[in-house]
Amino acid sequence: MRGYHGRRGPDFRGLQSVEEIIVVAYEHLDDMSRRDVSAFWTCISKLMTKRQPMQRSKSSNNNNIGELSFEDIKHMLYTIFDDTANGVEYCNMKELTETTLGMAKIVKTLRQQGKRREEDSSRIILRRLLLSNDMTPNRELFKLLAGNGDQIVAYEHLGEFRPQALSNIVWAYATANVPHPKLFEKVANLIVESDSLDRFNSQNLSHTLWAYATAGINHPRLFEKVAKHVVESDSLDRFNPQNLSNTVWAYATAGVNHPTLFQRLANHIVNTGSLGRFKPQDFTNTLWAYATAGVNHPHLLLLEKMANHIVEFDNLDRFNPQNLSNTVWAYATANVPLQSYSRSLDRFTHQELSNTVWAFATAGVRHPKLFQQVASAAIQRKEELNSQNVANLLWSYATMSVVDKQLFLSFVSTAETLIDSYTNQGLANIAWAYAVADVNAPTLFNDVFINKCVEKKDGFAIEALRQLHQWHLWQTKEKSNPGLPTDLQERCYNAFLSEDPTVSKLQEDVVAQLSSIGN
């Protein structure tokens, strides 16, 4: 009876909270068909995206719902999950895909919302039920979805699925981060072998590409077929900003080079005036894709137009810190200056603070006010920064000749504490930055630092050796310590003379001054 596929259980419509659905489903579990169970997970996923009341709703016919404890709700939900897992073999394809899609959407929402203060018990229980501490699927969810995938792969008539269903299947597995190569291979082959992609709308195509790129599944024929279809399409008007950004993001992430596709999409965005409908994530994904793909084009026109659109905003409150730092990174990578950039830094993480000034320094774009604000924020939160953050931060200020003495002095103790965790390039960046800033730091550049350089001597790249040479000359001038051992000095000197580095005007001046010390 539990294998029955019609609707025979409770009607979840009208229920206002996740807890209500759990309670109602638990009370009617013995009467629920497989279709009812899949509908349960779909309804949970939809309600989770809505604002939930902090107190348990009492609109349910069950007057005792407000009296249920955390353990009561946990027992109910875990029982429903076990019933779902045990009933997989009785599900048809629609029920399998809807259950998988519902769970994937729940996982996505849990990750996006993270752990919040005073969150309702149902979300806490769902997170513990489905995810590990690192927010990846736990063993139980992984096993359930893997089993669902095996049954879908074995289904002989998968080609009869509507395009949206095929797209939803791979999207769900990519979103949940549950790899299933055989499933992805079968779906891709079905799409590639189809006579035409006209049945696939823009969302089906972009979601499918996004899924393969996110899952790290390489299928060149799929990407080539979709690209050919898009390029030859009479119109791209049905591609909304999210479809456009997901498409170029997928090709860039998958490492699939297709200049013709990128040109067609760039021209479409530039010529249709659709930037007003782009959300921050659409901007950053698109910019990242074009910067990462590195395709030469007329794409500069797209980047410039997007930059002009962004800087015309009255404020950038729509952009979260990650959007902003990724946006600046994209322009830095593409060597396109983004001349205006302003934002309260209160919500930036330490990683985003470091990434932002690094992006400006890499692009050679000056923004003194921003650097001043970041310096103040970084000093206040210096204990949060890791070794890479510190090295990139100080390198950025030195590169842009923003010599903030207070910043460099404040970070001496932090940099010293992290001495064991720097990469070779990180050590060189720290040393070079203090040399350029001309801030003496004997407690940092002591025997411990020298010994660390000696330990890592075989791993220094040419650029790092050049930087250490400049630092050694500066240390000799300051007479802070004996500097590098003779053999390492010679390697650094030879690297310094080996070829002409590409440097800024400030760096040229510094090198000239430091070189004169050694003559």
Secondary structure, DSSP 4 states (H G I P E B T S, - for coil): -TT--S--S---TT--SHHHHHHHHHHTGGG--HHHHHHHHHHHHHHHTSPPPSSPP--SS-TTGGG--HHHHHHHHHHHHHHHHHTGGG--HHHHHHHHHHHHHHHHHHHHH-S-TT--HHHHHHHHHHB-TTSSB-HHHHHHHHHHHHHHHH-TTGGGS-HHHHHHHHHHHHHHT---HHHHHHHHHHHHHSS-STTS-HHHHHHHHHHHHHHT---HHHHHHHHHHHHH-S--TT--HHHHHHHHHHHHHHT---HHHHHHHHHHHHHHT-GGG--HHHHHHHHHHHHHH---STHHHHHHHHHHHHHTSS--TTS-HHHHHHHHHHHHHTT----------TT--HHHHHHHHHHHHHHT---HHHHHHHHHHHHHTGGG--HHHHHHHHHHHHHTT---HHHHHHTHHHHHHTGGG--HHHHHHHHHHHHHHT---TTTSSHHHHHHHHHTGGG--HHHHHHHHHHHHHHHHHTSS--S-HHHHHHHHHHHHHS-----HHHHHHHHHHHHHH-
